[in-house]
Amino acid sequence: MEEFDCPADFRCPISMELMSDPVTIATGVTYERKNIEKWLFTYKKTTCPATMQLVHSFDITPNHTLNRLILAWQDAQSPSSLPPPTPFSAKHDELISLLSSLESSPFKVTALKKLRSIIEIGEEIKSDFIQSGGVEIVVPIIVQILIDFSDYITFRACEEALGVLHNLPLSEGQNRAFKILSKTECMKSVAIVLQRGGNDSRLYAVAIFREIATSTDYDWNILIQDQGIDFFKSLLELASDDICSKVSSCSLKLLIEILDPSKKSRLKAIESGAVCVFIELLPDSNGSKCEKILLLIKLLCECAEGRQALVEHGLGIAAVSKKLMQVSYTATKIVVKIMWLIGSFHPTEKVLEEMLVCGSVKKLLALLHLEGRSSTKEKVIKILKLHGNYWSKYPCFPHEMKNYLGFCN
């Protein structure tokens, strides 16, 4: 089940994913613990990410009530639960035999296929595989393509090995497996498959990368520096896959994990043409996919190069504006942030005219009718304060806005 299908209140405002350890900070906003701790203590931020209010106290309080609600919701979505794993599975002897053959035989593809079919049977066997040292045996097969990249058999064995590792419950605290998989040589090998492998193996590569991204503090700049913009071009190609929604969704999530904490990564993504790709994906997207694409555009627009790419694209402002008040409240919040970034840091006459003509201003006006106060509504008011006088010169400027300007000013 996709995280974006869960209730909005169950999502962390930073990662937009389902929270497993919700905590509340002094501003009253609840976040996933690891995300807000990284924001406050690793990145040394002093503002609330959602409201941009100054945080005067860095105390973090567990939100037990929300945690119970999330757990209850998860139980309702998954009525049946798997039994706890036992030390050894019924297939233990066969697992050991296959792992031994992988170490001794040069013909590994057939054994890896059998190994994957056994692991797919259930969680008990996956746990047995990890406890039996399976990760330590399979990873060197992946790394071998750094030496024999041109050898077809070596590459096929690497692809099958990724198929095995892709099935493992890496996000469930298997630190031993993560330590091995996140080594530089292994990450480089997976990146090669991501760029040049078959359809299935590229999906495996993206899935493994995302598990690493969500469960560790891996420094993606190391891999990006080695692979260059080709790494992002491969991810963007998979994100554009309109046949396999799973591949597209997983690639978008991985891009969010990589780009969110790193300006260097964002600049490389912009260089690879990411803004153009996301804008062209936006018109046909909806629901959670649209939210993810908008979030990625927002992250890139936090860089001057990203804002420049957006406004220079013929459909940039129009495509983003069209999603305002059309998809979800989450999508609307992100669009307003994008408009705020463009209006604050790139307010050329051409941009302001385009915002008026494509209906952005009219939709921003409609948001003023929302009841109560919110950070989104406050950003809208700030945008109108900045540019309302300029827009009011045009005949297509909404009449009611002219009256409202007196209040704004």
TORKOL-4160 file (C-alpha; in steps of 0.2 Angstrom, whole numbers, padded with zeros to 4 digits, m for minus):
409
<pt num="1" X="0000" Y="0000" Z="0000"/>
<pt num="2" X="0006" Y="0017" Z="m0004"/>
<pt num="3" X="0010" Y="0030" Z="0010"/>
<pt num="4" X="0001" Y="0043" Z="0000"/>
<pt num="5" X="m0015" Y="0033" Z="0002"/>
<pt num="6" X="m0015" Y="0035" Z="0021"/>
<pt num="7" X="m0024" Y="0049" Z="0030"/>
<pt num="8" X="m0016" Y="0066" Z="0028"/>
<pt num="9" X="m0014" Y="0068" Z="0047"/>
<pt num="10" X="m0004" Y="0052" Z="0047"/>
<pt num="11" X="0010" Y="0059" Z="0036"/>
<pt num="12" X="0026" Y="0068" Z="0041"/>
<pt num="13" X="0025" Y="0085" Z="0034"/>
<pt num="14" X="0044" Y="0083" Z="0029"/>
<pt num="15" X="0044" Y="0067" Z="0020"/>
<pt num="16" X="0025" Y="0066" Z="0017"/>
<pt num="17" X="0026" Y="0047" Z="0022"/>
<pt num="18" X="0017" Y="0037" Z="0035"/>
<pt num="19" X="0024" Y="0041" Z="0052"/>
<pt num="20" X="0030" Y="0026" Z="0063"/>
<pt num="21" X="0037" Y="0037" Z="0078"/>
<pt num="22" X="0027" Y="0053" Z="0078"/>
<pt num="23" X="0033" Y="0067" Z="0089"/>
<pt num="24" X="0027" Y="0085" Z="0092"/>
<pt num="25" X="0038" Y="0100" Z="0093"/>
<pt num="26" X="0035" Y="0117" Z="0102"/>
<pt num="27" X="0025" Y="0124" Z="0087"/>
<pt num="28" X="0012" Y="0110" Z="0090"/>
<pt num="29" X="0016" Y="0102" Z="0073"/>
<pt num="30" X="0019" Y="0083" Z="0073"/>
<pt num="31" X="0033" Y="0075" Z="0063"/>
<pt num="32" X="0042" Y="0058" Z="0061"/>
<pt num="33" X="0056" Y="0058" Z="0074"/>
<pt num="34" X="0071" Y="0054" Z="0063"/>
<pt num="35" X="0065" Y="0068" Z="0051"/>
<pt num="36" X="0063" Y="0082" Z="0063"/>
<pt num="37" X="0079" Y="0077" Z="0073"/>
<pt num="38" X="0089" Y="0078" Z="0057"/>
<pt num="39" X="0081" Y="0095" Z="0053"/>
<pt num="40" X="0084" Y="0103" Z="0070"/>
<pt num="41" X="0100" Y="0094" Z="0076"/>
<pt num="42" X="0109" Y="0088" Z="0060"/>
<pt num="43" X="0105" Y="0103" Z="0049"/>
<pt num="44" X="0104" Y="0115" Z="0063"/>
<pt num="45" X="0088" Y="0123" Z="0058"/>
<pt num="46" X="0079" Y="0135" Z="0070"/>
<pt num="47" X="0062" Y="0135" Z="0062"/>
<pt num="48" X="0047" Y="0124" Z="0060"/>
<pt num="49" X="0047" Y="0116" Z="0043"/>
<pt num="50" X="0029" Y="0116" Z="0041"/>
<pt num="51" X="0025" Y="0134" Z="0047"/>
<pt num="52" X="0042" Y="0142" Z="0046"/>
<pt num="53" X="0039" Y="0149" Z="0064"/>
<pt num="54" X="0055" Y="0151" Z="0075"/>
<pt num="55" X="0057" Y="0137" Z="0087"/>
<pt num="56" X="0061" Y="0143" Z="0104"/>
<pt num="57" X="0062" Y="0126" Z="0112"/>
<pt num="58" X="0069" Y="0110" Z="0105"/>
<pt num="59" X="0060" Y="0099" Z="0116"/>
<pt num="60" X="0052" Y="0084" Z="0107"/>
<pt num="61" X="0037" Y="0075" Z="0114"/>
<pt num="62" X="0031" Y="0058" Z="0108"/>
<pt num="63" X="0013" Y="0059" Z="0101"/>
<pt num="64" X="0006" Y="0043" Z="0109"/>
<pt num="65" X="m0012" Y="0047" Z="0104"/>
<pt num="66" X="m0008" Y="0049" Z="0085"/>
<pt num="67" X="0004" Y="0034" Z="0086"/>
<pt num="68" X="m0011" Y="0023" Z="0093"/>
<pt num="69" X="m0022" Y="0030" Z="0079"/>
<pt num="70" X="m0009" Y="0025" Z="0065"/>
<pt num="71" X="m0006" Y="0008" Z="0072"/>
<pt num="72" X="m0025" Y="0005" Z="0073"/>
<pt num="73" X="m0027" Y="0011" Z="0055"/>
<pt num="74" X="m0013" Y="0000" Z="0050"/>
<pt num="75" X="m0021" Y="m0015" Z="0058"/>
<pt num="76" X="m0037" Y="m0011" Z="0049"/>
<pt num="77" X="m0028" Y="m0011" Z="0033"/>
<pt num="78" X="m0019" Y="m0027" Z="0036"/>
<pt num="79" X="m0031" Y="m0039" Z="0046"/>
<pt num="80" X="m0019" Y="m0054" Z="0045"/>
<pt num="81" X="m0002" Y="m0054" Z="0052"/>
<pt num="82" X="0013" Y="m0065" Z="0049"/>
<pt num="83" X="0019" Y="m0077" Z="0063"/>
<pt num="84" X="0035" Y="m0073" Z="0071"/>
<pt num="85" X="0050" Y="m0080" Z="0062"/>
<pt num="86" X="0059" Y="m0096" Z="0069"/>
<pt num="87" X="0078" Y="m0097" Z="0069"/>
<pt num="88" X="0078" Y="m0109" Z="0054"/>
<pt num="89" X="0065" Y="m0112" Z="0041"/>
<pt num="90" X="0059" Y="m0128" Z="0033"/>
<pt num="91" X="0070" Y="m0124" Z="0018"/>
<pt num="92" X="0086" Y="m0121" Z="0028"/>
<pt num="93" X="0095" Y="m0136" Z="0021"/>
<pt num="94" X="0091" Y="m0131" Z="0003"/>
<pt num="95" X="0096" Y="m0113" Z="0007"/>
<pt num="96" X="0113" Y="m0118" Z="0013"/>
<pt num="97" X="0116" Y="m0130" Z="m0002"/>
<pt num="98" X="0112" Y="m0116" Z="m0014"/>
<pt num="99" X="0123" Y="m0103" Z="m0005"/>
<pt num="100" X="0137" Y="m0116" Z="m0005"/>
<pt num="101" X="0135" Y="m0119" Z="m0024"/>
<pt num="102" X="0136" Y="m0100" Z="m0026"/>
<pt num="103" X="0153" Y="m0099" Z="m0018"/>
<pt num="104" X="0160" Y="m0114" Z="m0027"/>
<pt num="105" X="0153" Y="m0114" Z="m0045"/>
<pt num="106" X="0156" Y="m0101" Z="m0059"/>
<pt num="107" X="0139" Y="m0104" Z="m0065"/>
<pt num="108" X="0128" Y="m0094" Z="m0053"/>
<pt num="109" X="0113" Y="m0088" Z="m0063"/>
<pt num="110" X="0103" Y="m0104" Z="m0061"/>
<pt num="111" X="0107" Y="m0106" Z="m0043"/>
<pt num="112" X="0102" Y="m0087" Z="m0040"/>
<pt num="113" X="0085" Y="m0090" Z="m0049"/>
<pt num="114" X="0082" Y="m0105" Z="m0037"/>
<pt num="115" X="0087" Y="m0095" Z="m0022"/>
<pt num="116" X="0075" Y="m0081" Z="m0027"/>
<pt num="117" X="0061" Y="m0093" Z="m0029"/>
<pt num="118" X="0064" Y="m0100" Z="m0012"/>
<pt num="119" X="0065" Y="m0083" Z="m0003"/>
<pt num="120" X="0049" Y="m0077" Z="m0011"/>
<pt num="121" X="0040" Y="m0091" Z="m0001"/>
<pt num="122" X="0039" Y="m0081" Z="0015"/>
<pt num="123" X="0046" Y="m0070" Z="0028"/>
<pt num="124" X="0053" Y="m0085" Z="0038"/>
<pt num="125" X="0064" Y="m0090" Z="0024"/>
<pt num="126" X="0070" Y="m0072" Z="0021"/>
<pt num="127" X="0076" Y="m0071" Z="0039"/>
<pt num="128" X="0084" Y="m0088" Z="0038"/>
<pt num="129" X="0094" Y="m0082" Z="0022"/>
<pt num="130" X="0100" Y="m0066" Z="0031"/>
<pt num="131" X="0105" Y="m0076" Z="0047"/>
<pt num="132" X="0114" Y="m0089" Z="0036"/>
<pt num="133" X="0125" Y="m0076" Z="0029"/>
<pt num="134" X="0117" Y="m0075" Z="0012"/>
<pt num="135" X="0119" Y="m0056" Z="0010"/>
<pt num="136" X="0138" Y="m0058" Z="0012"/>
<pt num="137" X="0138" Y="m0072" Z="m0001"/>
<pt num="138" X="0127" Y="m0063" Z="m0014"/>
<pt num="139" X="0134" Y="m0045" Z="m0013"/>
<pt num="140" X="0151" Y="m0050" Z="m0020"/>
<pt num="141" X="0142" Y="m0057" Z="m0036"/>
<pt num="142" X="0135" Y="m0039" Z="m0038"/>
<pt num="143" X="0152" Y="m0031" Z="m0035"/>
<pt num="144" X="0160" Y="m0042" Z="m0048"/>
<pt num="145" X="0153" Y="m0032" Z="m0063"/>
<pt num="146" X="0165" Y="m0018" Z="m0058"/>
<pt num="147" X="0179" Y="m0029" Z="m0064"/>
<pt num="148" X="0170" Y="m0039" Z="m0078"/>
<pt num="149" X="0157" Y="m0027" Z="m0084"/>
<pt num="150" X="0158" Y="m0032" Z="m0102"/>
<pt num="151" X="0155" Y="m0051" Z="m0098"/>
<pt num="152" X="0137" Y="m0055" Z="m0101"/>
<pt num="153" X="0137" Y="m0070" Z="m0089"/>
<pt num="154" X="0144" Y="m0059" Z="m0075"/>
<pt num="155" X="0131" Y="m0045" Z="m0078"/>
<pt num="156" X="0116" Y="m0058" Z="m0079"/>
<pt num="157" X="0122" Y="m0065" Z="m0062"/>
<pt num="158" X="0123" Y="m0047" Z="m0055"/>
<pt num="159" X="0105" Y="m0044" Z="m0061"/>
<pt num="160" X="0099" Y="m0061" Z="m0053"/>
<pt num="161" X="0108" Y="m0057" Z="m0037"/>
<pt num="162" X="0099" Y="m0040" Z="m0036"/>
<pt num="163" X="0082" Y="m0050" Z="m0038"/>
<pt num="164" X="0087" Y="m0060" Z="m0023"/>
<pt num="165" X="0092" Y="m0045" Z="m0012"/>
<pt num="166" X="0076" Y="m0035" Z="m0018"/>
<pt num="167" X="0065" Y="m0048" Z="m0009"/>
<pt num="168" X="0073" Y="m0045" Z="0008"/>
<pt num="169" X="0065" Y="m0035" Z="0023"/>
<pt num="170" X="0079" Y="m0023" Z="0023"/>
<pt num="171" X="0068" Y="m0009" Z="0031"/>
<pt num="172" X="0065" Y="m0020" Z="0047"/>
<pt num="173" X="0080" Y="m0016" Z="0056"/>
<pt num="174" X="0092" Y="m0028" Z="0047"/>
<pt num="175" X="0107" Y="m0018" Z="0051"/>
<pt num="176" X="0119" Y="m0031" Z="0046"/>
<pt num="177" X="0112" Y="m0032" Z="0028"/>
<pt num="178" X="0112" Y="m0013" Z="0027"/>
<pt num="179" X="0130" Y="m0011" Z="0032"/>
<pt num="180" X="0135" Y="m0023" Z="0018"/>
<pt num="181" X="0124" Y="m0016" Z="0004"/>
<pt num="182" X="0128" Y="0002" Z="0008"/>
<pt num="183" X="0147" Y="0000" Z="0005"/>
<pt num="184" X="0153" Y="0011" Z="m0010"/>
<pt num="185" X="0158" Y="m0004" Z="m0021"/>
<pt num="186" X="0140" Y="m0012" Z="m0020"/>
<pt num="187" X="0132" Y="0005" Z="m0022"/>
<pt num="188" X="0142" Y="0008" Z="m0038"/>
<pt num="189" X="0137" Y="m0009" Z="m0045"/>
<pt num="190" X="0119" Y="m0006" Z="m0041"/>
<pt num="191" X="0120" Y="0011" Z="m0050"/>
<pt num="192" X="0127" Y="0002" Z="m0066"/>
<pt num="193" X="0112" Y="m0010" Z="m0066"/>
<pt num="194" X="0101" Y="0005" Z="m0064"/>
<pt num="195" X="0108" Y="0013" Z="m0079"/>
<pt num="196" X="0110" Y="m0002" Z="m0091"/>
<pt num="197" X="0100" Y="m0017" Z="m0084"/>
<pt num="198" X="0084" Y="m0025" Z="m0090"/>
<pt num="199" X="0067" Y="m0019" Z="m0084"/>
<pt num="200" X="0066" Y="m0031" Z="m0069"/>
<pt num="201" X="0083" Y="m0028" Z="m0063"/>
<pt num="202" X="0081" Y="m0009" Z="m0064"/>
<pt num="203" X="0066" Y="m0010" Z="m0053"/>
<pt num="204" X="0076" Y="m0021" Z="m0041"/>
<pt num="205" X="0090" Y="m0008" Z="m0041"/>
<pt num="206" X="0078" Y="0007" Z="m0037"/>
<pt num="207" X="0069" Y="m0003" Z="m0023"/>
<pt num="208" X="0086" Y="m0007" Z="m0015"/>
<pt num="209" X="0092" Y="0011" Z="m0016"/>
<pt num="210" X="0075" Y="0017" Z="m0009"/>
<pt num="211" X="0077" Y="0005" Z="0006"/>
<pt num="212" X="0094" Y="0011" Z="0009"/>
<pt num="213" X="0088" Y="0029" Z="0008"/>
<pt num="214" X="0074" Y="0028" Z="0020"/>
<pt num="215" X="0083" Y="0017" Z="0033"/>
<pt num="216" X="0101" Y="0025" Z="0034"/>
<pt num="217" X="0109" Y="0042" Z="0032"/>
<pt num="218" X="0119" Y="0036" Z="0017"/>
<pt num="219" X="0128" Y="0051" Z="0008"/>
<pt num="220" X="0121" Y="0050" Z="m0009"/>
<pt num="221" X="0134" Y="0064" Z="m0015"/>
<pt num="222" X="0147" Y="0050" Z="m0015"/>
<pt num="223" X="0138" Y="0040" Z="m0028"/>
<pt num="224" X="0132" Y="0055" Z="m0038"/>
<pt num="225" X="0150" Y="0062" Z="m0039"/>
<pt num="226" X="0155" Y="0045" Z="m0046"/>
<pt num="227" X="0141" Y="0042" Z="m0058"/>
<pt num="228" X="0137" Y="0060" Z="m0063"/>
<pt num="229" X="0121" Y="0066" Z="m0071"/>
<pt num="230" X="0119" Y="0049" Z="m0079"/>
<pt num="231" X="0113" Y="0043" Z="m0062"/>
<pt num="232" X="0098" Y="0055" Z="m0062"/>
<pt num="233" X="0095" Y="0053" Z="m0080"/>
<pt num="234" X="0091" Y="0034" Z="m0077"/>
<pt num="235" X="0080" Y="0038" Z="m0062"/>
<pt num="236" X="0071" Y="0051" Z="m0072"/>
<pt num="237" X="0068" Y="0039" Z="m0086"/>
<pt num="238" X="0061" Y="0026" Z="m0074"/>
<pt num="239" X="0050" Y="0040" Z="m0066"/>
<pt num="240" X="0043" Y="0043" Z="m0083"/>
<pt num="241" X="0038" Y="0025" Z="m0085"/>
<pt num="242" X="0019" Y="0026" Z="m0090"/>
<pt num="243" X="0017" Y="0007" Z="m0091"/>
<pt num="244" X="0023" Y="0001" Z="m0074"/>
<pt num="245" X="0016" Y="0012" Z="m0060"/>
<pt num="246" X="0027" Y="0003" Z="m0047"/>
<pt num="247" X="0043" Y="0008" Z="m0056"/>
<pt num="248" X="0038" Y="0026" Z="m0058"/>
<pt num="249" X="0031" Y="0028" Z="m0040"/>
<pt num="250" X="0047" Y="0020" Z="m0032"/>
<pt num="251" X="0058" Y="0031" Z="m0043"/>
<pt num="252" X="0049" Y="0047" Z="m0038"/>
<pt num="253" X="0050" Y="0042" Z="m0019"/>
<pt num="254" X="0069" Y="0038" Z="m0021"/>
<pt num="255" X="0072" Y="0055" Z="m0029"/>
<pt num="256" X="0063" Y="0064" Z="m0015"/>
<pt num="257" X="0074" Y="0055" Z="m0002"/>
<pt num="258" X="0090" Y="0060" Z="m0012"/>
<pt num="259" X="0085" Y="0078" Z="m0016"/>
<pt num="260" X="0077" Y="0083" Z="0001"/>
<pt num="261" X="0093" Y="0084" Z="0011"/>
<pt num="262" X="0106" Y="0090" Z="m0002"/>
<pt num="263" X="0108" Y="0105" Z="m0012"/>
<pt num="264" X="0122" Y="0097" Z="m0022"/>
<pt num="265" X="0111" Y="0083" Z="m0027"/>
<pt num="266" X="0097" Y="0095" Z="m0032"/>
<pt num="267" X="0109" Y="0105" Z="m0043"/>
<pt num="268" X="0115" Y="0089" Z="m0052"/>
<pt num="269" X="0097" Y="0084" Z="m0054"/>
<pt num="270" X="0093" Y="0101" Z="m0062"/>
<pt num="271" X="0108" Y="0099" Z="m0073"/>
<pt num="272" X="0101" Y="0082" Z="m0079"/>
<pt num="273" X="0085" Y="0090" Z="m0085"/>
<pt num="274" X="0074" Y="0085" Z="m0070"/>
<pt num="275" X="0063" Y="0101" Z="m0070"/>
<pt num="276" X="0058" Y="0099" Z="m0088"/>
<pt num="277" X="0054" Y="0080" Z="m0085"/>
<pt num="278" X="0043" Y="0084" Z="m0070"/>
<pt num="279" X="0034" Y="0098" Z="m0079"/>
<pt num="280" X="0030" Y="0086" Z="m0093"/>
<pt num="281" X="0024" Y="0072" Z="m0081"/>
<pt num="282" X="0013" Y="0084" Z="m0071"/>
<pt num="283" X="m0002" Y="0087" Z="m0083"/>
<pt num="284" X="m0006" Y="0068" Z="m0084"/>
<pt num="285" X="m0003" Y="0065" Z="m0065"/>
<pt num="286" X="m0015" Y="0064" Z="m0051"/>
<pt num="287" X="m0017" Y="0058" Z="m0033"/>
<pt num="288" X="m0001" Y="0053" Z="m0024"/>
<pt num="289" X="0009" Y="0053" Z="m0040"/>
<pt num="290" X="0005" Y="0072" Z="m0043"/>
<pt num="291" X="0009" Y="0076" Z="m0025"/>
<pt num="292" X="0026" Y="0068" Z="m0027"/>
<pt num="293" X="0030" Y="0077" Z="m0043"/>
<pt num="294" X="0025" Y="0093" Z="m0036"/>
<pt num="295" X="0036" Y="0090" Z="m0020"/>
<pt num="296" X="0051" Y="0087" Z="m0032"/>
<pt num="297" X="0048" Y="0103" Z="m0041"/>
<pt num="298" X="0047" Y="0112" Z="m0025"/>
<pt num="299" X="0063" Y="0105" Z="m0019"/>
<pt num="300" X="0072" Y="0110" Z="m0036"/>
<pt num="301" X="0064" Y="0128" Z="m0035"/>
<pt num="302" X="0072" Y="0131" Z="m0019"/>
<pt num="303" X="0088" Y="0133" Z="m0030"/>
<pt num="304" X="0090" Y="0148" Z="m0041"/>
<pt num="305" X="0094" Y="0136" Z="m0056"/>
<pt num="306" X="0078" Y="0126" Z="m0053"/>
<pt num="307" X="0067" Y="0142" Z="m0053"/>
<pt num="308" X="0075" Y="0148" Z="m0069"/>
<pt num="309" X="0072" Y="0131" Z="m0077"/>
<pt num="310" X="0054" Y="0132" Z="m0072"/>
<pt num="311" X="0050" Y="0149" Z="m0078"/>
<pt num="312" X="0060" Y="0146" Z="m0095"/>
<pt num="313" X="0049" Y="0131" Z="m0098"/>
<pt num="314" X="0034" Y="0135" Z="m0109"/>
<pt num="315" X="0022" Y="0125" Z="m0099"/>
<pt num="316" X="0031" Y="0127" Z="m0082"/>
<pt num="317" X="0020" Y="0140" Z="m0073"/>
<pt num="318" X="0004" Y="0134" Z="m0081"/>
<pt num="319" X="0006" Y="0116" Z="m0077"/>
<pt num="320" X="0010" Y="0119" Z="m0059"/>
<pt num="321" X="m0005" Y="0132" Z="m0058"/>
<pt num="322" X="m0017" Y="0119" Z="m0065"/>
<pt num="323" X="m0015" Y="0108" Z="m0050"/>
<pt num="324" X="m0020" Y="0122" Z="m0038"/>
<pt num="325" X="m0036" Y="0116" Z="m0029"/>
<pt num="326" X="m0038" Y="0102" Z="m0041"/>
<pt num="327" X="m0029" Y="0087" Z="m0033"/>
<pt num="328" X="m0028" Y="0088" Z="m0014"/>
<pt num="329" X="m0025" Y="0099" Z="0000"/>
<pt num="330" X="m0007" Y="0093" Z="0001"/>
<pt num="331" X="m0005" Y="0097" Z="m0018"/>
<pt num="332" X="m0012" Y="0114" Z="m0016"/>
<pt num="333" X="0000" Y="0118" Z="m0001"/>
<pt num="334" X="0015" Y="0113" Z="m0012"/>
<pt num="335" X="0009" Y="0123" Z="m0027"/>
<pt num="336" X="0007" Y="0138" Z="m0016"/>
<pt num="337" X="0025" Y="0136" Z="m0009"/>
<pt num="338" X="0031" Y="0135" Z="m0027"/>
<pt num="339" X="0022" Y="0151" Z="m0032"/>
<pt num="340" X="0029" Y="0159" Z="m0017"/>
<pt num="341" X="0047" Y="0154" Z="m0022"/>
<pt num="342" X="0044" Y="0160" Z="m0040"/>
<pt num="343" X="0035" Y="0176" Z="m0034"/>
<pt num="344" X="0048" Y="0180" Z="m0021"/>
<pt num="345" X="0065" Y="0176" Z="m0030"/>
<pt num="346" X="0060" Y="0177" Z="m0049"/>
<pt num="347" X="0047" Y="0191" Z="m0051"/>
<pt num="348" X="0050" Y="0196" Z="m0069"/>
<pt num="349" X="0036" Y="0205" Z="m0078"/>
<pt num="350" X="0035" Y="0190" Z="m0090"/>
<pt num="351" X="0033" Y="0178" Z="m0075"/>
<pt num="352" X="0020" Y="0189" Z="m0066"/>
<pt num="353" X="0010" Y="0191" Z="m0083"/>
<pt num="354" X="0010" Y="0172" Z="m0085"/>
<pt num="355" X="0004" Y="0169" Z="m0068"/>
<pt num="356" X="m0011" Y="0181" Z="m0071"/>
<pt num="357" X="m0015" Y="0174" Z="m0088"/>
<pt num="358" X="m0014" Y="0156" Z="m0084"/>
<pt num="359" X="m0026" Y="0158" Z="m0069"/>
<pt num="360" X="m0014" Y="0157" Z="m0054"/>
<pt num="361" X="m0019" Y="0174" Z="m0047"/>
<pt num="362" X="m0038" Y="0169" Z="m0048"/>
<pt num="363" X="m0035" Y="0153" Z="m0039"/>
<pt num="364" X="m0024" Y="0161" Z="m0026"/>
<pt num="365" X="m0038" Y="0173" Z="m0023"/>
<pt num="366" X="m0050" Y="0158" Z="m0020"/>
<pt num="367" X="m0039" Y="0152" Z="m0007"/>
<pt num="368" X="m0042" Y="0167" Z="0004"/>
<pt num="369" X="m0059" Y="0161" Z="0007"/>
<pt num="370" X="m0053" Y="0147" Z="0017"/>
<pt num="371" X="m0058" Y="0147" Z="0035"/>
<pt num="372" X="m0046" Y="0151" Z="0049"/>
<pt num="373" X="m0027" Y="0154" Z="0048"/>
<pt num="374" X="m0014" Y="0143" Z="0040"/>
<pt num="375" X="0004" Y="0144" Z="0033"/>
<pt num="376" X="m0003" Y="0142" Z="0016"/>
<pt num="377" X="m0016" Y="0156" Z="0017"/>
<pt num="378" X="m0002" Y="0167" Z="0024"/>
<pt num="379" X="0009" Y="0164" Z="0010"/>
<pt num="380" X="m0005" Y="0168" Z="m0002"/>
<pt num="381" X="m0007" Y="0185" Z="0007"/>
<pt num="382" X="0011" Y="0188" Z="0005"/>
<pt num="383" X="0011" Y="0185" Z="m0013"/>
<pt num="384" X="m0003" Y="0197" Z="m0016"/>
<pt num="385" X="0005" Y="0210" Z="m0005"/>
<pt num="386" X="0021" Y="0208" Z="m0016"/>
<pt num="387" X="0013" Y="0209" Z="m0033"/>
<pt num="388" X="m0006" Y="0214" Z="m0031"/>
<pt num="389" X="m0002" Y="0232" Z="m0037"/>
<pt num="390" X="0006" Y="0226" Z="m0053"/>
<pt num="391" X="m0008" Y="0213" Z="m0057"/>
<pt num="392" X="m0021" Y="0226" Z="m0054"/>
<pt num="393" X="m0016" Y="0236" Z="m0069"/>
<pt num="394" X="m0023" Y="0222" Z="m0081"/>
<pt num="395" X="m0041" Y="0221" Z="m0086"/>
<pt num="396" X="m0042" Y="0202" Z="m0083"/>
<pt num="397" X="m0037" Y="0206" Z="m0065"/>
<pt num="398" X="m0052" Y="0200" Z="m0054"/>
<pt num="399" X="m0062" Y="0215" Z="m0048"/>
<pt num="400" X="m0064" Y="0208" Z="m0031"/>
<pt num="401" X="m0045" Y="0207" Z="m0029"/>
<pt num="402" X="m0044" Y="0226" Z="m0031"/>
<pt num="403" X="m0056" Y="0228" Z="m0016"/>
<pt num="404" X="m0046" Y="0216" Z="m0006"/>
<pt num="405" X="m0029" Y="0225" Z="m0009"/>
<pt num="406" X="m0034" Y="0238" Z="0003"/>
<pt num="407" X="m0034" Y="0225" Z="0017"/>
<pt num="408" X="m0018" Y="0217" Z="0011"/>
<pt num="409" X="m0009" Y="0233" Z="0011"/>
